[in-house]
Amino acid sequence: MAESITTYDKNADAAEVSKKLRAARVKRENRQGLRKHLFLGIFALFMLYPLLWMLASSLKPENEIFGRLSIWPSEFIWSNYTEGWMRLQVSFTQFYSNSALVTILSVIGNLISCSFAAYAFARLTFSWSKFWFALMMMTLMIPYHVVLIPQYVMFLKLGWIDTYLPLVVPRFLASDAFFIFLMVQFFRQLPRELDEAASIDGCSPYKIYWAIIMPLSMPAMATAGIFSFIWVWEDFLAPLIYLNDIQNYTVPLALRLFVAEDSQSAYGQMFAMSILSLVPVLLFFVIFQKLIIKGIAMSGLK
Amino acid sequence: MSGLSLKGISKSYGTVEVIENLNLDVHSGEFLVLVGPSGCGKSTLLRMIAGLEEISDGTISIGDRIVNDLPASQRNLSMVFQSYALYPHMDVRKNLAFGLTNLKMPKAEINRRVQQASDILQIGELLGRKPRQLSGGQKQRVAIGRAIVREPELFLFDEPLSNLDAELRVQMRVELASLYNRLGTTMIYVTHDQVEAMTMATRIVVLRAGKIEQVGTPYELYNNPQNLFVAGFIGSPKINTLPATASSNESGLQINITNIGKFSYVDLATTTPNISVCIRPESFKINQTAELNLDVEIILVEYLGSEIFLHVKIATGQTLMVQASGKSNYKLGEKISISANPQDCHYFDADGQRIQAKNA
């Protein structure tokens, strides 16, 4: 609806008119702000509903989870958390340790190997570099499920099944094209004069990477680190295929054990553990997202 | 302190040859400036000397050693980049010391050199700051400091002042000149700003399309340009060029400026009939008679304070530039007469090469 515009005589008192105009503007902006926030609030609630439902369900009695419409629990069952932690034949302490080991090694592997590969693509001159880069990018288009069986056969022949090696070793071999691409794009933005100045200052390509490029690439490294952490921590398929012994299970695999096919499933405890499984991801994100925002100003240049 | 020798240097990218069979000797302790229009290959040449760009052919010698195959770090030179290229994550002290640390120099010696450079450039109070906390001029000083601490045989500057504002550029120009006088090290300086070239150089190399057009002192280039390109490139405002024909007779050379008039110049001899007569704006006299006289109309007056540049239109419709005293009072549309003496003009043949005066 078009709003009416009040006009004032140009000879009117300037201070008075200015005050009225300012008040009208503030009123208009408040009205618009309220509309926007209302819309965004509803949208946010819609997006957050599954998480809120899971959080609520983790505190509900078992019979209430699917049997009652209200999201608010009739009573808060905090024991879902303590009992859920110890319910399986192996405690969640073990699953968290397994997940932490796999995830930390994978993040380190991804950051080191992908940044090396990205540095080579972004800065070094070598034969057929454009071809290799295109080839690497093409791997992004191959669904994981397509290479699943050949990979499984390979790791089986290597005797790596039921170990963490299939989950970790590929990360040290720059196998994630997405992170390489992300870093290549970032490295390309860094001025080449820095490399040249460093090379006059006596740096080898490795030293340039380590002393100049890496410290300046913290935003890209943090982004890759966060994504890598989330994806590996939450990965269900790869651990499902390569890990057999429950002692080696990661958290997502352990959560699956709550759903029993032949007996009563403990959904409340499963949701409680699901909520806890989100905590490391949240913490990691909160700590490292500062690095993304912070970055390092490129003001050594013009 | 060493000289530099370039022999038969060529550089090509695919089929495009950007520098072609270039020969140049830079004397020890010289301040040599490479000037030329954009794309003439001056920065490429500097980068080849630095070892940042491979050469396609020829040899580069610093002192008495050929450095073609030496990496940049082993050529014992320092370079100041147009963008300063300071390491953003290191403070000024680390920026200065980084190269020396890589050379595994003792800490005491590194500190001594950093202190000395910061004293020379008066950046002592900036040592703890990051590059982002510095102004353009301060960054430039740090970049120069980083070059000084290495105590190299050769300094290379790649348009180091082009990112500074006009006032700071003048100030840094003076500081660079005094730094050169103090250090006495061989310096090679790339610029497209001829004022920088003229004011700082002991010799200037004018480049065009990867070839040397002329090498000489600023005085030689301004007063004795060897070809039409150098005459046009050196000097601001630009030299005036008039097409003319020349014919020899017993009294010397008769020069007929197309549609303007004739005069004779006894000291000049040429066999080519079509020539160019070039006159610097300050060589014109206003409302005085000489051997070459032109009636002109003022179409633009540029007042610069100490002087005035008059854009004037001659009978053929061509526009010339005339320099007058800042105290004169010329008006737009005013008709004046300008004149020049033959010995104040420069003459070039049809190929653009200088026609030397007999007594030159």
Interface residues (C-beta under 8 A of the other chain):
Chain A: P191 E193 L194 E196 A197 A198 S199 I200 D201 G202 C203 K207 A211 I212 P215 L216 I296 A297 M298 S299 G300 L301 K302
Chain B: A50 G51 L52 P71 A72 S73 L77 S78 M79 F81 Q82 S83 Y84 A85 L86 Y87 P88 H89 N95 F98 G99 N102 L103 K130 P131 R132 L134 G136 K139 R146 N163
